[in-house]
Amino acid sequence: MQPQISAIPDSILVLGAGELGMAVLRELAARPMLRVSVMLRPSAIDAKSDSKRQLLEELNALGIHVVSADVTNDSEEDLAALFSGFHTVVSCLGFAAGAGIQLKLTCAALQSDLRRYLPWQFGVDYDVIGRGSPQNLFDEQLDVRDLLRGQTRVQWLIISTGMFTSFLFEPAFGVVDLGQNIVRALGSWDTAVTVTTPEDIGHLVACILLEPELVNQVVFTAGDTITYRQLADAVDDLLHRKVERVELTVPALKADLAAAPDDQMQKYRTVFAEGKGVAWPKTESYNANRQITTVTVAEWIKRHLR
């Protein structure tokens, strides 16, 4: 029998306070019925830099309790002991934490006494992409899903959000390159991609956590779902320019990846070009079903590029 989740989680621990972690923390802290904590590395808590001091000051102003742990060096048992003091743990520690960390955190969660775990899976639909994709880091995400689905004691939620909206405009990603006045299509001009801003993800995570009937499932959100043709059109129309359009086909991207097999950005380009599991209809998303407004790509361009 499944353990029953209380209607309101009495304590939530968020792992990490990066761009996504802070967006989630701000939204959770705005709900006075929640007791919210954040896990930071000891070096972050003891740091003397202005940015770290500002972070700690904001967390204090939000009423968020800070706990210290190191996901790289602490044992699974130590992390499990920490997690046991909370009802829900939300991981906002992504691939930058290093290979193996997603599995380590999940194992710690399943050893602990917590009631519900949200792993860091704020991205694509790994089930559809499957194992052996051009981005080898994705296989670990499937290992995490297998662990969660293979047990019944700890309830879990996975929230699929697509990529960060801003990543489409990241020069290193090479899709929208305003410096060179180029928009590149990954795969084809009709290939689609789902995107959501971190701020919208934070708001949606807070909403989803307070719906106790959402358990042991993947919840899909979508700030926007757009083809690369629609993206190029939006850049032209909203920035009053005429971009050069370059199509990067899957065979061409795979050839580039074969020439540079350790290039992480090339791995991402190739998997998104394949078009599997990287887009879903916004009309079928959690936010559309709940009539929650999210930022579209066009709105993001107006806010950040004009």
C-alpha positions as CSV (number, residue, x, y, z in Angstrom):
1,M,0.0,0.0,0.0
2,Q,1.3,3.5,-0.9
3,P,2.0,5.8,2.1
4,Q,-0.4,8.8,2.1
5,I,1.1,12.2,1.5
6,S,-0.3,14.9,3.7
7,A,-2.1,17.7,1.9
8,I,0.5,20.2,2.8
9,P,4.1,19.1,3.1
10,D,5.3,20.2,6.6
11,S,9.0,20.7,5.5
12,I,10.8,21.0,2.2
13,L,14.5,20.8,1.5
14,V,15.8,22.3,-1.8
15,L,19.2,21.1,-2.9
16,G,21.1,23.9,-4.5
17,A,20.6,27.7,-4.9
18,G,21.6,28.3,-8.5
19,E,19.4,29.9,-11.1
20,L,16.8,27.2,-10.9
21,G,17.2,26.5,-7.1
22,M,16.6,30.2,-6.3
23,A,13.6,30.4,-8.5
24,V,12.1,27.4,-6.7
25,L,13.1,28.8,-3.3
26,R,11.5,32.2,-3.9
27,E,8.2,30.6,-4.9
28,L,8.1,28.2,-2.0
29,A,9.1,30.9,0.5
30,A,6.1,32.9,-0.7
31,R,3.8,30.3,0.7
32,P,3.6,30.8,4.5
33,M,2.3,27.4,5.2
34,L,5.6,25.8,4.1
35,R,8.8,25.5,6.1
36,V,11.6,25.7,3.5
37,S,15.3,24.9,3.9
38,V,18.1,24.9,1.3
39,M,21.2,22.7,1.2
40,L,24.4,24.4,0.3
41,R,28.1,23.3,0.2
42,P,30.1,24.4,3.3
43,S,32.3,26.5,0.9
44,A,29.2,28.5,-0.2
45,I,28.2,29.2,3.4
46,D,31.7,30.3,4.4
47,A,32.5,32.2,1.2
48,K,33.5,35.8,1.6
49,S,32.6,37.0,-1.9
50,D,30.0,39.7,-2.4
51,S,27.8,37.3,-4.5
52,K,27.8,34.6,-1.8
53,R,27.0,37.2,0.9
54,Q,24.1,38.5,-1.2
55,L,22.8,35.0,-1.7
56,L,22.9,34.3,2.1
57,E,21.3,37.7,2.8
58,E,18.4,36.9,0.4
59,L,17.9,33.5,1.8
60,N,17.7,35.0,5.3
61,A,15.3,37.6,4.2
62,L,13.1,34.9,2.6
63,G,13.1,33.0,5.9
64,I,14.8,30.0,4.4
65,H,16.9,27.9,6.7
66,V,20.4,26.9,5.4
67,V,21.8,23.5,6.0
68,S,25.3,22.4,5.0
69,A,26.3,19.3,3.0
70,D,28.6,18.3,0.2
71,V,27.0,16.0,-2.4
72,T,30.4,15.1,-3.8
73,N,32.3,14.2,-0.6
74,D,29.5,13.3,1.8
75,S,28.4,9.6,1.9
76,E,25.0,8.4,0.8
77,E,24.4,7.5,4.5
78,D,25.2,11.1,5.6
79,L,22.9,12.6,3.0
80,A,20.1,10.1,3.9
81,A,20.4,11.2,7.5
82,L,20.0,14.8,6.4
83,F,17.1,14.1,4.1
84,S,15.3,12.2,6.9
85,G,14.5,15.4,8.7
86,F,12.2,16.6,5.8
87,H,8.9,15.6,4.3
88,T,9.9,16.5,0.7
89,V,13.3,16.9,-1.0
90,V,13.6,18.8,-4.3
91,S,16.9,18.5,-6.1
92,C,18.0,21.5,-8.2
93,L,21.5,20.2,-8.7
94,G,22.0,19.4,-12.4
95,F,24.6,17.8,-14.5
96,A,27.2,20.4,-13.4
97,A,27.4,18.6,-10.1
98,G,29.2,15.8,-11.9
99,A,28.5,12.3,-13.3
100,G,27.0,9.9,-10.8
101,I,25.6,12.6,-8.5
102,Q,22.0,12.1,-9.7
103,L,22.2,8.4,-8.8
104,K,23.9,9.1,-5.5
105,L,21.2,11.6,-4.4
106,T,18.4,9.2,-5.4
107,C,20.0,6.4,-3.5
108,A,20.3,8.7,-0.4
109,A,16.7,9.7,-0.8
110,L,15.5,6.1,-0.9
111,Q,17.6,5.2,2.2
112,S,16.1,8.1,4.1
113,D,12.8,8.6,6.0
114,L,11.6,11.4,3.7
115,R,8.1,11.0,2.2
116,R,8.6,12.4,-1.3
117,Y,11.5,13.1,-3.7
118,L,11.7,15.2,-6.8
119,P,15.0,14.4,-8.6
120,W,16.7,16.9,-10.9
121,Q,14.9,16.0,-14.1
122,F,13.9,19.5,-15.2
123,G,14.5,18.9,-18.9
124,V,13.5,16.5,-21.6
125,D,11.5,13.4,-21.7
126,Y,14.2,10.8,-21.1
127,D,11.8,7.9,-21.4
128,V,11.1,8.8,-25.1
129,I,14.8,9.6,-25.8
130,G,15.9,6.3,-24.4
131,R,19.3,4.9,-23.7
132,G,22.3,5.4,-25.9
133,S,21.4,8.9,-27.1
134,P,24.1,11.4,-28.3
135,Q,24.1,12.9,-24.8
136,N,25.4,10.1,-22.7
137,L,24.6,12.0,-19.5
138,F,21.0,11.2,-20.1
139,D,21.4,7.5,-19.4
140,E,21.9,8.3,-15.7
141,Q,18.6,10.1,-15.7
142,L,17.0,6.8,-16.8
143,D,18.8,5.0,-14.1
144,V,17.2,7.4,-11.6
145,R,13.8,6.7,-13.0
146,D,14.3,3.0,-12.8
147,L,15.3,3.3,-9.1
148,L,12.2,5.4,-8.3
149,R,9.8,3.2,-10.2
150,G,11.3,0.0,-8.7
151,Q,10.2,0.9,-5.1
152,T,7.0,1.9,-3.4
153,R,8.1,3.4,0.0
154,V,9.2,6.9,-1.1
155,Q,6.8,8.8,-3.4
156,W,8.3,10.7,-6.2
157,L,7.5,13.3,-8.9
158,I,9.4,14.1,-12.1
159,I,8.7,17.5,-13.7
160,S,9.7,17.8,-17.3
161,T,10.1,21.4,-18.4
162,G,12.1,21.3,-21.7
163,M,15.2,23.5,-21.8
164,F,15.5,26.9,-20.2
165,T,14.1,29.5,-22.6
166,S,17.3,31.5,-22.4
167,F,19.4,28.6,-23.6
168,L,18.0,29.1,-27.1
169,F,19.8,32.4,-27.1
170,E,23.0,31.2,-25.5
171,P,25.8,32.0,-28.0
172,A,27.7,28.8,-27.1
173,F,24.6,26.7,-28.0
174,G,24.6,28.3,-31.4
175,V,20.9,28.4,-32.2
176,V,20.2,32.1,-32.0
177,D,23.5,33.9,-32.8
178,L,22.6,37.6,-32.8
179,G,26.3,38.6,-33.1
180,Q,26.5,36.9,-36.5
181,N,22.8,37.5,-37.3
182,I,22.1,33.8,-37.7
183,V,19.4,31.4,-36.5
184,R,20.3,27.8,-36.9
185,A,17.7,25.0,-37.0
186,L,18.7,21.8,-35.2
187,G,17.5,18.9,-37.3
188,S,15.1,20.8,-39.6
189,W,13.1,24.0,-39.6
190,D,10.0,22.0,-38.5
191,T,11.7,20.3,-35.6
192,A,10.2,21.6,-32.3
193,V,11.5,22.3,-28.9
194,T,9.8,22.9,-25.5
195,V,11.2,25.6,-23.3
196,T,10.3,27.1,-19.9
197,T,11.9,30.0,-17.9
198,P,13.4,29.2,-14.5
199,E,11.0,31.6,-12.9
200,D,8.0,29.8,-14.4
201,I,9.5,26.5,-13.4
202,G,9.8,27.7,-9.8
203,H,6.2,28.8,-9.8
204,L,5.0,25.5,-11.3
205,V,7.0,23.4,-8.9
206,A,5.4,25.2,-6.0
207,C,2.0,24.6,-7.4
208,I,2.6,21.0,-8.2
209,L,4.0,20.3,-4.8
210,L,0.7,21.4,-3.2
211,E,-1.4,19.0,-5.3
212,P,-1.2,15.8,-3.2
213,E,-2.9,13.7,-5.8
214,L,0.1,14.2,-8.1
215,V,2.3,11.3,-7.1
216,N,4.6,8.8,-8.8
217,Q,4.3,10.3,-12.2
218,V,5.9,12.6,-14.8
219,V,4.3,16.0,-15.0
220,F,4.9,18.0,-18.2
221,T,5.1,21.8,-18.2
222,A,5.7,24.1,-21.2
223,G,6.5,27.7,-21.2
224,D,6.3,27.4,-25.0
225,T,6.7,24.8,-27.7
226,I,8.1,26.2,-30.9
227,T,9.7,25.1,-34.1
228,Y,13.0,26.6,-35.3
229,R,11.1,28.2,-38.2
230,Q,8.8,29.9,-35.8
231,L,11.8,30.9,-33.7
232,A,13.6,32.5,-36.6
233,D,10.3,34.3,-37.6
234,A,10.0,35.7,-34.1
235,V,13.5,37.0,-34.1
236,D,13.0,38.7,-37.4
237,D,9.6,40.2,-36.5
238,L,10.4,41.3,-32.9
239,L,14.0,42.5,-33.4
240,H,13.2,44.1,-36.8
241,R,16.0,42.3,-38.7
242,K,16.4,39.6,-41.3
243,V,18.5,36.8,-39.9
244,E,20.5,34.3,-42.0
245,R,18.9,30.9,-41.7
246,V,21.2,27.8,-41.4
247,E,19.8,24.3,-41.1
248,L,22.0,21.8,-39.2
249,T,20.9,18.3,-40.2
250,V,21.1,15.3,-38.0
251,P,23.7,13.6,-40.2
252,A,25.9,16.7,-40.2
253,L,25.6,17.1,-36.4
254,K,26.5,13.5,-35.9
255,A,29.5,13.9,-38.1
256,D,30.6,16.9,-36.0
257,L,30.1,14.9,-32.8
258,A,32.1,12.0,-34.2
259,A,35.0,14.5,-34.8
260,A,34.7,15.9,-31.3
261,P,33.1,13.1,-29.1
262,D,33.8,14.9,-25.8
263,D,32.1,18.2,-26.9
264,Q,29.2,18.4,-24.4
265,M,27.5,21.2,-26.4
266,Q,27.7,19.2,-29.6
267,K,26.0,16.3,-27.7
268,Y,23.1,18.6,-26.8
269,R,22.7,20.0,-30.3
270,T,22.6,16.5,-31.7
271,V,20.0,15.1,-29.3
272,F,17.8,18.1,-29.8
273,A,18.1,17.8,-33.5
274,E,16.8,14.3,-33.4
275,G,13.6,15.7,-32.1
276,K,12.6,12.8,-29.9
277,G,11.4,13.6,-26.4
278,V,12.4,17.3,-26.6
279,A,9.0,18.8,-27.3
280,W,5.4,18.2,-26.3
281,P,2.2,20.3,-27.0
282,K,1.8,23.2,-24.7
283,T,-1.9,22.7,-24.8
284,E,-1.5,19.4,-23.0
285,S,0.8,20.7,-20.3
286,Y,0.1,21.0,-16.6
287,N,0.1,24.8,-16.8
288,A,-2.3,24.9,-19.7
289,N,-4.6,22.5,-17.9
290,R,-4.5,24.7,-14.8
291,Q,-4.7,27.9,-16.9
292,I,-1.4,29.1,-15.4
293,T,0.2,31.8,-17.7
294,T,3.8,31.2,-18.7
295,V,6.3,33.2,-20.6
296,T,6.4,32.4,-24.4
297,V,9.5,32.7,-26.5
298,A,8.1,35.9,-28.1
299,E,7.6,37.4,-24.7
300,W,11.1,36.5,-23.6
301,I,12.5,38.2,-26.6
302,K,10.5,41.4,-25.9
303,R,11.7,41.4,-22.2
304,H,15.4,40.6,-22.8
305,L,16.4,41.5,-26.3
306,R,14.6,44.7,-27.1
